[in-house]
Amino acid sequence: MTLYPRFTQHLHTALDALEASGTLPVGLGRGALTVEPPRDPSHGDLATNAAMVLAKPAGTNPRALAEAITAELRKVEEITAVDIAGPGFLNLRLASSAWIEELRSIAEMGSDYGRSELGKGTTVNIEYVSANPTGPMHMGHCRGAVVGDALATLLEYSGHKVIREYYVNDAGSQVDTLARSVHLRYREALGEAVEIPEGLYPGDYLIPVGQRLAAEFGERYLGAPEADWLQLFRTRAVADMMDMIRADLALLGIHHDLFSSEAAVLAAGKPEAAEAELRARDLVYDGVLEAPKGKAIEDWEPVMLPLFRSTRFGDDQDRPIRKSDGSWTYFGIDLAYHFQKLQTADALIDIWGADHAGTVKRIKAAVAALTNGTGTFDVKLVQMVKLLRDGEPVKMSKRSGSFVTIADMVEEVGKDAVRFTMLTRKADAQMDFDFAKVVEASRDNPVFYVQYAHARIHSIMRKAEGEGLAPSAEHLDLLGTEEHALIALAAQFPRIVESAASSREPHRIAFYLGDLAAAFHAFFNLGNDRPDKRIVMTHDAQTSGARLFMAQNIGQVIANGLALMAVEAATQM
């Protein structure tokens, strides 16, 4: 058992004793109790709000209850002091044996240190990227792709079953535009001089698609009417684009479990099934929408449409699921798609661009309706990324015709720099991505600083081996205050993982790793001015062995955190 669960157990044992003695009523709810680091490290090693939370339901004074809890906690060997702060917060100071125990736990658990059963096996469907299949992945897709993938890994590590899903928008007008663009490239491959008109896709990435079609069909569709080739060219173009998209995402280490097709959702009658389900529960009715605000009444005609009662679930108006011509609205198809996802998952998470914020309420309303309010659904909005080079806006890619591709980015700065940087800010905060800064070898570059900490630890191990020294857990009692502070920060990793998973915020891992790396670099640098604080000391094999053991396991925690981000734990730089 790691440190925070262990001391939470100590706290519950103390409360159980108070219940047995009659000091506390039996059966008080303890769900709001916390054991966490104090805001000010000088106050102690751990803090708990137990007295503050339980005093009122127990009908007692928080300070008096704090004194009773203190008396019980002082019986725990791993606790050297308990102080009451303010109206009843408890600050705990731990014995060195607690830190030694945690260090041994890290060593014993290895890559599983930080793993938990928080999710209890619940299945979570995370849909992310879901870009239109009309071209290569570009910067507009990158951040959402990384956030979604890191969140999926984080939830798996926290005991959830995860389905990584990509929704292929292959039924809209944009794929007809793609097919027409490919037909131009097909004609070009057969020797015709073509000019890409406005409104079609101009990127060079479609040239090979046209060449393959020319090689397969020759001149069969050169002068043929559009009706003869549109469906074929659309199918082939979408397939080629999805191959390109998978390859682009693979450059970032991203692989989905499931690719769901919008066209397949429609062909399978999923919207009709969702409508029937909701009509049977009086959640879809035929009605007339109010006139749009700002339009003169003569510009609007009342039309009877099937409307979803989204106002029952917090939306500001009911929403049409079909258009006046009988075709499905975007919302109607999205409703059906989420209905499909709910067949195989307990909870849904969608990673969307911030420009989709306006549709969040209605989709949340739809999921609440489809699950009778029992389904968990979360939407994470991802803000835009501004591309810079030395502070100046980056020029567009020649290959794409209008944007910088993921392939361009990975080729220039590498997968790790892209992934880590995308997680250094909260997803809904705007971000600048400066090509020059993300490869800078300085402490101002979080990617470098964290990877360098791990590489530095491996360098220390190589140096120690050359001096005939090795990590050893035999004399860990030789570790002092500075080492205990570093172990205390490492010990927070499991609770950081759980909080990041619970809040659906993978950027918390990047923040934590930055703090841990900085603390290790600071500890290492102590030896520059104080030779007795060096990790490798040939004249003191016992202390060196203990510090090497500590450093090795700090490196393990860093490696575990980087693995959650799918970033390499570099061993040399």
N, C-alpha and C positions, 0 to 999 in steps of 0.2 A: 504494500500500500504506500502510495506516495505521500508527501508531507501534508498537503492541505486536507485530503480525506482523513489522514491519520489524526490530525489535531481537531478536525470536526468531530471525529469519533470520541476523542478525549472530552470535548465539550458536551456531547450528548450523554456520556457516562456521568459527568458531573451533574447534569440536569436530572438524570435518572435518580441519582443519589438524593437530590433535593426533593424530588417527588416522593421517594421512599420515606424520607424523614418528615414529610408533611409541609415542608417549607414552600413547595410549589404544588399547585393543584395538578392532579393527574390528567394527562390527555390534552394539554395545551398545544396548539398548532406550532410547529417549529419550522415551517417552510420558508419563513423570511429571515432565518438566522444566517449570518455570514461569518466566515473566517477568512480574513484577507490581510494583505500587507497594510500597515498603517500608512496614511498619506505622508507623514513625516517619519522617515526611518529612525530618527533619533528617539522616537517614542517607544520603539520596540521592534520585535520581529514579526509578530502577528497581532491582529486586532479582531475583536468580535463585538457585535451589537446585541448579544443575547439578552442582557439585562434591559436594554432599551425596548426591545421587541416584546419581551414577556411580562414586563412589570404591569402594564395596564390590564391585560386579561387576567393576570394573577391577583390583581387588586392590591398591589404593593408599590412601594417607592423604588424607582430604578436604581438609586444608589444603594439602598438596603439590599436589593436583590443582587447587585453587582458584588457586594461584600460576601454574600453567601456563596455565589459562584466562585469567587476568588479563593475562598477557603478550600473548596473542592479541587480546583485546578492546581493549587500549590502541592497537592499530593502526587501529581504526575512528575515522574523523574526527569522527563525531557524538558520540563518548564522550570526555569530558575527564578523567575519573578513575574508577578502579576500586578499591574498598576491600574487604578481606576482613574479615568480621565473624564472631566466635565461632569455631566449629569449621570453617567453610568456606563460609558464605553470602557472596555477592558483591553489593555495592551499587555501582550505576553512577550517575555524574553526567553529564548530557548537555550538549552545546554548545547555544548559543542557536539554531543552525541547525536543530536537531532540532525545536524548538518552532515555528519559522517554517515548516518543511516541513509540520508537522501542521496548522497554521493554513491553509496553502494547500490541503491535502487536504480540509479541511472545506469550504472555499469551492468547490473543484472538484466535490466529490461532492454537495453540497447535501443534498437530502432523502434521498439514498441513504447518507449518512454514518452508519455503524452497521449497515447491511444486510450480511448475510453469506450464505455457502453452507453453513452449519453442518448444515442438514438434508439437504443433497444430494438434494433432490427427493423425499424419502420422504413418503408420504401419512399424515397423522395425522387421525383422526376425533375431534373434541372434542364430547362430548355435554354440554350444560349447560341449565339451567333445568328443562325436562321436568316442569313443574308439572301437576298434575291439571287437566283442562280444565273446571273447575267455577266459575270466576270470574276477576276481574281479577287482574293481578299485584300482589303485595303485598310488604312489606318482607322477609318470609321468603324471597322468591325473589330479591330485588334483588342481594344481595352475590354469590351464586353466578353470577348472570347477568353481572355486570360482570367478575368474575374470569375466567369462561370466555371471554367475548368478548375481553378484553385479552390473554389467553393465546393465543387463536387468531391475533390480529393479530401478536403477538410472534413466534410460530412461523412465520408467513408471511414476516415480515421477515427471519427467520433461515434462509430457504431451504427450508422445508417446504411441501408442498401440504397445505392444510387443508380438511377438511369440517366445517362447523358444523352440528351435528345437534340436533334437539329430538325427544324421544320422547314421543308423545302417549298417555297412559294412558287409553284410551277403551274399555276392555273390562271394567272392574271394577264393583263394586256402586255406587261413587260416581257413575257416570254414570247409573245408574238413579235414584239419589236426585236427581240434577240434573233428569232428565226429569220426575219427579214434582213437583219444585219449579216447573218451568216450566209444567206443566199447571195448577197453582194460579194462576199469573199469567195464563194463558190464560183461565181461568174468570173471574178478576178483570177482565180486559179486556172481557169480555162482560157486565159489570155485576153479577156476583155478589160479595157481600161474603165475603172469605176471611180466614182467620187461618192464619199459617204455623206449623205444629206443630213441636215440637222434633224435631231429626233431619233436617229439610229445610233448604235454603239460603235465608236470609231477606233477602239483599241486594237493594237496589233495582235493581241492574244487570240483574236478570232481568225487570223490568217490560217493557222494550221487546221482549224476545224473545217474551213472551206476547202482546203487542199485535200483533206481526207474524204470529204463528200465527192469532190471532183474525181478522185482516184477510184471511188467505188461506183459512181453512177454515170461517169462520163458526162455527155451533153444532154442526158435525158430530161433534166429540169431547167435547161438553159433558157428556153423561151416559153416554158410551160406556164399556164395560169397559176396564180398563187394557191388556189384551192387544191391543186395537185401535189404541192410540195410543203405547204405550211406546217401540217401536223408532223410529217416526217422530220423536217428540218428542226422543228421545235423539240421533238423528242431527242434527236441526236445532239443538238446544241446543249440542252439541259444536262444530258448525261456527261458530255465533255466538260461542261462548266463545273459539275459536281466533282468530277475527277480532279480538276484543277483546284477546287476549293479544299478537298480533302488533303491534297498535296501541300497546299499553302498552310493549312492548319497543322499538318504534321511537322512543318518547320518550327512551330512553336511547341511541339510535343503534345498537341491536342488531338484526341481521337474520340469520336462519339460512338455510343452503343447503338443508337437508333437514328435513322433518317426517315422522317415521316413526310409524305407527299400531300400537299394541298389537293392536287388533282385526285389522288387516291381517296382522300376524305370525302370529296364530292361524289366520286364514282360509287363509293360504298354506301351512299345515302345517309351518311352520318348527320348532316344538318337536319334532314327529315326526322331522323330518330330522336334527335335532341328536341326538336320542336314538338313532336308527339308527347315526349316525356313531360315537357313543361306545360303543354296545353292540358294534359290530364290532371295537372296540379293547379290549374288556373293561374299559371305564371306567364303564359303567352295568351294574348287576346287580340282581336281585330279592332283597331281604333284609328283615330286621325291625330297626327301630330299637330302641335301648335305651330302657328306661322313663325318662321325664323325671325329673330329680332333684327331690326335694321332694314328690312325689305318692305317695299310698298305692297299693300294687300293684293293689288292687281298682278303682281309678279309671282303669286303663290296660289296653288290650287290644292284644296283639301283632298287627300287620297287615303282610302282605307288600306291600312297596312297591318301585318302581324307584328305586334309590339311585345317586347319582353318587359315584365314589371320590375325593372331594375331599381325603381324608387323604393321598393320594399326593402332593398338591401343597401341603402345609403347613397344611391346615385341621385343626381339632381333632375333626371327626367327618364321616362321609359324610352326604350331603344328599339328601332325597327330591326327585324332580322331578315326581311326581304325588301327589295326595291319595288317600285310600282310596276315594273315589267315582270315581276315574279322571280327574278334572279336573287341570289343571296347577297346580303350586305357583307362587308368585311367582318362586322361584328357577328353576324349570323354564322359565318364560317368559323371564326375564332371560337365562338361558343361551342360549336360542334367538335372542334379540335380538342378543346380542353375537356369536353365530355369524354372523348376517346382516351385522353391521357389518364383521366381519373379511374379508368377500368383497371389499371395496373399499378397505381401508386396511392399511398396514403396522404402525400403532400406534394404540392406543385410549387416550383420556383421558376419564374421567368426572368431572364436578364434582358432588359430592353434599353435602347438608346433613350436619352432624356427627351427626345422629340416625340416620344410616345406617351408622355405623362398624361395627356388628356384622355387616354383610353383605359387608364388603370382602374378607375371606379367601376366602369361597366363590366370589365372582365372579372373583377373581384365579386361584383354582384352576381354574375353568371355562375361562378364556381360555388358561391354560397348557396345559390338556388339549387344547383345540380346535386349538392351534397347535403341538403337540408341543414346547412350551417355547420356541418361537422368537418368539412374538408379544410385543410390548412393550405392557404395560397398566399404567396408572397411575390411581389414584383420588385426587383432591384433595378433602379434606373442608373445608367452609366453616362456620365457627362463626356462631352467632346474632348479631344486631345489636340492641342496646338503643336504642330511640328516646327522646330527651330533648328538652326545650325549656327552656333556662336551668337545666339540671340536674334538671328534673322530668319524670316519665314523660309521654309524649304520649298524648292521648285518641284513641280509635279513630275511624275514618272512618264517617260516616253512610252513604255510598254503599255501602260493602262490607258493613256490618252488624257486622263484628267485627275489622277490621284496617285499617291505614294502607296505601293503595295506592301503587304507583310513580307513578301519575298525580298523586296528592296531593303527593308529595315533589318531583317535577320542577316542578310548578306553583309550589311555594313557593320552592325554592332553586336550581332550574335543573339541567340535565343535567350540566354540568361539575362542579359541586360534589358531586353524588351520585357520579359515576363516580370522580373523583379520591379522594374520601374513602374509598370502598370499597376503594381500593388502598393506603391508607396504613398498613395493618397486614398482617402475614402472615395468609393466609386461615384458618388453623386457630387463630388467636387471637381471643378475643372482642372486640367493638368497641362503643363508645358512639357514636351518631350524634346530635349535638345540633344541632337546626335553627338555633339562634341562632349557634352557633360556626362552622358551615360557611360562613356568609355574612359573617363578621366580617372587616373590612378591617384585618388585623393580621398581624405576622410569626408569630403563634401559629397562624394558619390556613394550612396548607400549600398549599391550593388557591389562595388569594389570593396568597401569597408567590411561588409559581412563576409564575403568570400575570402578576403585577405585574413580575417581572424581565423577561419578554418584552416587556410593554407599555412598560416603562421604556426598553429598548433602542430601540424604535421612536420613543419620544418624543425620545431623544437624537438619533436620525437626523433627525427633523423640525427640531429646533433647529439642528443642524449645517448642514442645507440652507439654513435661513434666514440662517446666518452665512456662506454661500458655501463651506462645507467639505463634503467627501465622503470615504467610505471609500477607502483606497488601499493596495495591497500593495507600493508602490514603496520604502517606507522601513521595513520591518518590523524592521530591525536596531536601530531606536530603542526598541523595546519592552524593558522591563527585568525585574527579578526578579519584581515583583508580577504583571506581565502573564504571564510564563512560568508562574507558579504556577497562574494561572487557566486557561491553555491546557492545562497538565498535567492538570487536573481534567476539562476538556472531552475530552481525549484518551482518558480512560477509558471514554467512552460505548460504543464498539464492544465492548469486553470485558464491560461490564456487561450489554449486550443479550445476548451469547452466554451469560453465566452465568445470566441470568434465564430464557432459553429452555431451557438444559440442565437447570436445576433445576425448571422449570415454576413459576416464582415471579414473576409480573408486578409484585408489590409492590416488587421491587428497583428498578424504573424510577422509581417515585414517590420512594423514598428518595434515589436518586441525583439526581433533579431538585431535590429540596429542598436537597441539598448544593451543587449547582452554582448555584442561584439565590442561596443565602446568600453564596457566594463572590463572585458578581457584585455583589450589593448592597454587600458590604464593600469591594470595589474601587472602586465608584462613590463610596462615602462617604469614601474617602481624600481626594478632592478638596475636601471641606468644610473640612478643616484644612490641606491642602497644595495650593495652587493649581497647582503644577507637575504634580500627578497627575490633574488634570481631563481628561476625555475630549475635551471641546470647548474648544480654546484658539485664539482668533482670531489671536493673535500668533505661533503655531507651527503652520502648516498641515501640515507634514510629520509631526510627532508626532501631531497630531490625526487625520490620515488613517490612520496606522498603528493607533491605538487604536480608531478607528471601525471599521476593518476587523476588528480583533479582536472588538469588541463585536457587530458584525453576525454573526459566525460563532459566537460564544457563543449568540446568539439562535437561530441555525440549529439548534444541538444541542438547545436547550430545545424548540424547535418539533418536532424529530424525536421527542423523548421524549414530548411531549404527544400527538403523533399516534398513538403506540403505545397510548396510553390512551384515544384518541378524545375528547380534551379540546381545546377550542379554544385556539390560541396567540393570546391577546388582543393587539391592537395599541394599545389604549388602554383605560383603566379610570377 
